[in-house]
Amino acid sequence: MQYISGKKGKKQMNLSISEFLYYAFFSTMLIAKGIGLYEGMRSYKLCLLASAVFILLKFFIDKYSVYEYIFIGSFIFLGVLIYWNSGEQAALIYIVMVMGLKNVPIKRVFKLGAFLWTTCFAARGILGMSGVSRGLVLVHDKLGLGPIIRWSFGYPHPNVLHISYTVFAAFILYSLDLKSKNLLKCIIFLFIGNCLTFLYSISFTGFLLTSFFLFSNTIIDILKGITQHVYNSTHGNVGNVFVSICDNS
């Protein structure tokens, strides 16, 4: 397998051609969505075409067993059926994204995604708040306060703005892989950002989804800590009992 070599600090990083093609596919689609492109736009179609070329080349370069071909083909066929019946490309794109992960470190994918999505989301936020590119602006009667302005900051809809923040939060948590107090600090920071984003999007769906995601991560981390504590305590007690039995004998 061919590799592209590069230095990162004092470490040598080898990147296979197959892995590079996946990153090219992933980056193209992520940037397209991150800057607010959507189906029907000419620029989105060009990004979709470029990413299709990258992932097809990766599938051509990688070696698969017969069972892997059947597995991948079945899921891609399912994605095509969904697209054929609904007209939505999302399912097919996500299936291809997952199926193409062979020989690609998922940790690197999340780190790359975190960098690209954070950059795109921050750029959209700066352009939106500065008035350079505010995108769709809606006025709705919500919260019993009369007409309220909802901002999209260049995304197709204010709801999409908030869902984009949810994706940002997911990339941050999964790429940093924090534990205990550091995780709690990060979640608090992300929840504050969730509230600030809501002030512009007024998206209850996005706010509740992000809140649920952050709350779930907190609960899971607490349960992991409790489980680890119980395991350590139990393991230690069993060891003490074993030692006592040996001493008595």
Residue pairs with C-beta under 8 A, 6 or more apart in sequence:
1 16
1 17
1 18
2 16
2 17
3 14
3 15
3 16
3 17
4 14
4 15
4 16
4 17
4 20
5 12
5 13
5 14
5 15
6 12
6 13
6 15
7 13
16 103
17 61
18 58
18 61
18 62
18 102
18 103
18 104
19 103
19 104
19 105
19 108
21 54
21 55
21 57
21 58
21 61
22 54
22 55
22 58
22 100
22 101
22 104
22 109
23 104
23 108
23 109
23 112
24 51
24 54
25 51
25 54
25 55
25 58
25 97
25 100
26 97
26 109
26 112
26 113
27 112
27 116
28 47
28 50
28 51
28 54
29 47
29 48
29 51
29 93
29 97
30 113
30 116
30 117
30 120
31 47
31 116
31 120
32 43
32 44
32 47
32 48
32 51
34 116
34 117
34 119
34 120
34 121
34 124
34 164
35 120
35 123
35 124
35 154
36 124
36 135
36 154
36 155
36 156
36 160
37 43
37 44
37 47
38 44
38 156
39 89
48 89
55 96
55 100
58 100
59 72
59 100
62 102
62 103
64 72
64 102
68 102
72 99
75 95
75 98
75 99
76 92
76 95
76 96
76 99
78 91
78 95
79 91
79 92
79 93
79 94
79 95
79 96
80 92
82 88
82 91
82 92
83 89
83 91
83 92
101 109
107 175
110 171
110 174
110 175
111 175
113 171
113 175
114 171
114 172
114 174
114 175
114 176
117 164
117 167
117 168
117 171
118 168
118 171
118 172
121 164
121 165
121 168
124 133
124 153
124 154
124 155
124 161
124 164
125 153
127 133
127 153
127 154
128 134
128 135
128 151
128 152
128 153
128 154
128 200
129 153
133 153
133 154
134 151
134 152
134 153
134 154
135 151
135 152
135 153
135 154
135 155
135 156
136 152
136 155
136 156
136 157
136 158
137 149
137 150
137 151
137 152
138 149
138 150
138 152
138 157
138 158
139 147
139 148
139 149
139 150
140 147
140 148
140 150
140 202
141 147
141 148
142 148
142 202
143 202
148 202
150 158
150 200
150 201
150 202
150 203
151 158
151 161
151 200
151 201
152 158
152 160
152 161
152 201
153 161
153 200
155 161
155 164
158 200
158 201
158 202
158 203
159 201
159 203
159 205
159 206
161 197
161 200
161 201
161 203
161 206
162 197
162 198
162 201
162 203
162 205
162 206
162 207
162 209
162 210
163 203
163 205
163 206
163 209
165 193
165 194
165 197
165 206
165 210
166 206
166 209
166 210
166 213
169 190
169 193
169 194
169 210
169 213
169 214
170 213
172 186
172 190
173 183
173 186
173 187
173 190
173 217
176 186
178 186
179 221
180 221
180 225
183 217
183 218
183 221
184 218
184 221
187 214
187 217
187 218
190 210
190 214
191 210
191 211
191 214
194 207
194 210
194 211
194 214
195 207
197 206
197 207
197 210
198 206
198 207
201 207
